[in-house]
Each structure stands twice: as structure tokens, then as C-alpha cells.
């Protein structure tokens, strides 16, 4: 079994409104065959609306969807022939697993013998061989999601669309299914467009991540690019920079910038245009905040308010005074009430202009 080869998917200047609300605005994306693209963002950012326009479940108000140069914007879903995997599995409870998987083949008029062969192969690929005679209610949530995957790939579609397919599973099953989805994508040569609000899921699965905000693309690139080089405070905060410190900009020398906050001065890495004396926001990941003994030079004095054990260490919430709190992760044991020093490595501390939104 192999997917029908797609050369390019082009979403061109796509916009969609619901009443007076712009759900998607001027969305542009080009996908090369074999890529795994993740649309990432919080609820309401437009990622599912975009996916539904690609699927043909919604008609865009403006723009076009093209497959290998052919405009399919007004084609109904069944003519597009895409495989789809939904959050709620969408299995037919009265049909056996084999008939659920083979439903698309039946609609397409594939012969019974060929259908049985392809259904058997699809079930083997998702590690459900031998369970074809069962019904959805007799399977676990993870198994039902595997059935949905088998149904999506059995027609050998040019494009697989997935909308939050793992959000109903527990943490262990999500990890297992992530591996399964990536394995199928690679082994079958699929082209996949995947919607999720989970940044870890997007970064681990995708070749490229498209981070959306208010219906537009905020940043797109490889997982490594978004993780290490966020272009805006929004991207940084969404991808794990949980400490946000209002600062005043001091001297700017190339990408190095000195800033002041609550009587402390420290150095960070500039992101965007910053002018001396202007307001900005410094941000850093909890794992990059160094927790040291009290009185350590070049650090910020703080008091531990909460210390939470997280398996391979502790996550601390520490009060640095004037209402400023830091979240830090450390392998060392600290307790509420302990005095500590927090060091913010300049290469890990990013300084952004204050955003208008």
C-alpha cells in the first residue's frame, strides 16, 4: 500500500468569515509531496477552519486551494479524495471494524476482493490485524483511533488531513499514537496536514510548523527554527517561554541588549527593533533559569513560593519582589521559603518589543 503521489498542495490567499468574525485571513501555504505540516495554535486561531476549507467541508470567501496546479476550491469533499482523521474518530457503531475501514472503498465501487485485501493490509499497518470482525464499542480509545487511521489510508489518498486526532487519548496513548502516525507517514510516503493545539505534538511530528494567531500565520518554519528562533513574543510564549519580565531597554549593541527591571540589570539577546529607554519584555524558558545559592553574584535574589516535584527534578515558583515571579526548573531540591539566586543566561534570555496586540 502506498499513497497516491501528490506533488504540491497550494493554499492561496485563503479567507473565511463567520458573520462579522474573520476566522482565517489571507492564509498562504505551499506543501510539497511527502511533507508533514502541522497547523499549531490555540482554540479559535483558525487552524481547523483552514483544514476544513482544504477538505471541502467549508467554502472559503476568498482565495483558492490547488492540487498539482489544479483549482479544487469548489470541488465537493468526495471529489477531492482526501483521507480524514477526526478528533472523535467518527466510526459507524453498527458496522464491523473491517466495514468501517472499507467504507470509502465501497463508496468508490472497489471490488469486494480488492477491498478485502486493502482493508486487511491497512489493519495490519495499524497493528489491528485479526480484529476486523469486532465493533467499535469493543475497542479501546487508542484502538478506535487506529481504526480511523486505517480508514484514512486505505483509499491511498493524495493527502491526509488530521484534526486534533489525539486529544481524546490519555498521555501514554498520545505518545504511542504520535509514533504510529509518524511511522505511517514515513513508511507510506504520505503528505499530511495536521491540526493541533499541543506544541510538543507539533514539534515532534512535523517537518514544518505553521503557528497561527487570530486567523493569520504568525510564523512558520522547521520545529527547530520556531523553538530556537521565535520571531515574536507571542511565538516565544506559546512555545514555552513562560517567564515574561517587563523591562526598560538600556544599551543596545548588535544583538546584545542590557535591560533593567525592579532594580536589577541584566543582559539579553535582542529580538526586533529596540530603542534605548523604551519598554520591552524579556522572556526565558523555565529550564534555562539557573537556580543558585543566595547571594550569588550577577543574579536576582528571590524567595521560593512553591516547589513541585516533576520526576527528574523540581519546578519552582520564586518571588523576586515588586510582583515579579519566575518559574524555574532545577534538579536540586528546594522548598517553599528558601532564599535563592536566579541567573538568566544572556544567550537564553530573549528581549522583544512590547506588542500592540
N, C-alpha and C positions, 0 to 999 in steps of 0.2 A: 504493500500500500504506500502510495506517495501522493502528496498534494498536487493539484493542478498548478502548474507553474505560473506565477504572476511576475511580470517584470516591474511594473510600477503602479502604485496607488497614489493619486494626486487629489488632495482636498484643497480646493482653490477658493480663497476669499469667502469662506462659508459664514453666514449669519443666520440666526434663528431667534425670533421674538415670541414671547408668550404675553399677550395683551401688551402692556407698556414696558415689559421687562425684557431686556436683551440677554438671552441665555448664552448665546455664542456670538462673538463679534469678529468678523474679518479673520477667520481662522485659516491658516495656510500650513499644509503639511505634505511632504512628499516621502513616500515609503518605498524602499527598494525590495524586490522579492527576496524572501528569506529573513527579513529583519523582524525583530521582536520590539515593538514600540509600546511603551506604557504611557497612558494619559493619567497624570497624577494631579491630585488636588483635593481640597475639602469639599464637603457636600455643597451643592449649589454653584460650583465653579464652571459648569458647562461641559464636563467631560462625558457624561452619559448622553446628553443631548447631541454632542458631536458624534458619538458612536452610533446613536440611533439614526442620524442623518446619513451616515455611511452605510448603515444596514438597509436603509429604505423604509424604516418604521416611522420616520418623520420627514416631511418635505421642508428643505431649507427655504428661507425667504429670499436669500441671495446666495450666489456662489455656485460651485459645481463639484461633483465627485466624478473622478475619471479613473478607469482601469485600463492600463496599457494604451492610453490616449483616447479611449472611447468614453464619451459622456454617458454616465448611467444615472444622472441626478434624478430623473423622473421614472426610472425603472422600478417596478414593484419588487419587494424583497425576494419573492420566489424566482424572479428572473436573474437576480444577482448571483444566486447560488453560493452565498457565503455560509460558513459554519458559525453557529452562535452558541455561547455558553452563558447562562444567566445566573444571577445570584441565588434564585430559588429553585434551580435545577429544571423546573418546567417539564417534569416527566408525566406521562399518562398513567394514572394509578391502575387502570383496568387492563393495561397491556403488559405482557411479559417484558423482561429486560431485552431479549432479542428483538421483539417487535418495536419497542421504544427506539432502540438503536437503528433498526432498519426502516423506520417510518419514512425518512426522507428518500430512501431508495425506492420504496413502494410508490410514493407520490410521483417519482420520476419514471416509473414504469420499468425499472430494472428487473430482469428475470429472477424468478424465485431462486434458482440455483446459484446465480451470481450474487444475489443479495445474501443468501446464507453464507457463502464463502467470505464476503466482505464483512458481514456482521461478526462472524467467528474471529476473523483476523483483528478487527477493531477491539473486541472484548479481550483478546489475548494481549494486545498492545497496552491496555489499561489495567492489566492483571486481574481481569474478572472472568477469565476462561472457565467454563463449566457452570456459570451462574445464569446463563441465558434464560432458563425456564422459570426463574424466580420473578417476583413482582417488586416494584419499588418499596412498598411498605415492609418487605422482608430484608431490606438492606440498611446498613448504617448510613449516616450522612456523608461520610467520605466515599463510600461505595456508590451512593447515588450521584455524587459529583463526578466520579469516574465514568458512570453511565452517560452523563451529559457530555463529557469529553468524547467518549466513543461515538455518540450520535453526531457530534460536530465534525469529526474527522472521517467518518465512514463514507461520506459522499465525495471525498477527495477534493475539497473546495479550494479555490484560489486564495481565500482569505479567511482567517479565523478571528471572530470578534468575541471578546470576553468582558462581561460587565460585573465587576466585584465577585468573581466566582468563588472566592474562598472565605468571604466574610461571615458565613454561617457556620464555619467549622471551628473546632477548638484549636488551641495553639499548636499542639503536636501534629494534628492532621493538616493544619495550614502549611507547616514546614514540609511534610511528606508530599502534599499536593503541589507545592511550589517546585520541588524536584521533578515530580511527574510531568508537570506542564512543560518545564524546560527540556526534559528528556524527549518528550513527544515532538516539541518544536524542532529540535535539532535532528532527531532521527528521521522525521518525515519531511524535512525541508519546508516547514510551514512558514507562512507570513502571518504575523499575529498582531492585532491591535487590542490592547489590554487596559481596562479601566480599573483604577484602584485609588483609595484614599490613604493607603498604607505605604509610607516612604520606604520602609525596609523591603517590602514585597517588590516595589517598583525597581529599586536599585539592584536587587539580587536577580531579577528575571530579565530585565530589558537590555537590549543593545543601545537604545536611546530612550531617554525620559523626556516627556513633554509636560512641564509643570504649568498648570492653568490657574488663573485667578480672574474672577468676575467675567468669565466668558472669553478671555484672551490668553494667549501664550505668554507667560511671564519669562520663562527660559526653557530652552531645550538643548540637549546635548547628551553625551555619554553619562552613565551614572557617576563615573569618576570626576567628570567636569562639574556636574552640579554639586556633588558632595564637597569637593575641594575648592571650587571657584564660583560660589554663588554671586550672581550679578546684582542682587538687591537684598535688602533687609528681609523682605517677605520670603524669598527663596531660602536664605540662611536660616531664618526662624523655623520654616516648615521642615527643613532637613536637619534639625537637631541642635541649632544654636539657641539654646533655651535661655541663656543669660543675656539680658538686654539692659545695658547701662547707659542712661543719658549722660552725655559728656559735653565739655566745651573744647573745641579744637585749639591746640597750640601751634607749634611749629610744624610745617609740612615740608618734608624733604624727600622728593620722589614718592615712593610708595610707603615710606615710613612717616607716621604722624604721632606727635605727642598730644595727649589729651588729659583733661583734669576732671575729677568727679569726687564730690564730698571731701575735698581737701587732699585727695591723693592724686599723684601724677604718674602716668604710665604710658607706654608706647605700644602702638598697634600698627596694623597694616591697612593702608587706605583702600577703600572700595568706592569709587565715584569721586566727583569733584567736591573738595572740602576747602573752605577758606578759614584763615586764622580768625578766631573769635566766634565762629559760627557754632550752632548747636548740632550735635551728631549723636549717633547711637553706636556704642561699642558692643560687640557680641562675641561669645565664645562658647564652645561646647562644654558640658559638664566634665567630660573625661579629660579635657585639656587644662582644666583649672588645677594647679598644683597645691595640695594641702600640706602646709609645713608647720613646724613648731612655732608657737607665738614668739614675736619679736624678730622673726627672720627679716633680713634687710631686703629692700626692693619689693615689698609685698604689702597687702592690705590686711589690716587687723580685723578680725571677725569673731563672732561667737556662734557656736553650733546650736541651732534650734531643734533640728530633727536629724536623726541618723537612722537610715533604713538599710537593712541588710539585703543585698541583691544577688547573693550567690557567690560571685567572685570578688566581692568587696562591699563597700558601703556607699550609699548616695546621701550626701549631706545637704541640708539647707542651712546656710550660715548668714547671720545678720551682720552687715558691715557698717551699720549706722545710717542715719538720715533716710531710713526707709528702704535702703538698698539691700537686697538679698541675693546671694549667689547659690547656685546649685553646683555641686562638685561631686565627682566620683573618685574614690580612692581605695586602694587595697588595705589601708590601715584602719584599725578600729578607733573611732572617736565616738563620744557620747554627748548627748544634749548638755549644754552648759560649758563645754570645753572651749577654751580660747585657742584660736588657730591663726595662722597667717596664710593668705591666699596669694599665690603668684600667678600672674596672667602672662604666659609667654608671648612676646610681641608678634611672632610669626603665626600664632594661633588666634590672636585677637584681631577681629576684623572691625573696621570703623566705617560706617555708612552715613551718608547724609540723612537727615530726617525726611521721611516720606510724606508726601501730601495726602496719600490715601491711607 
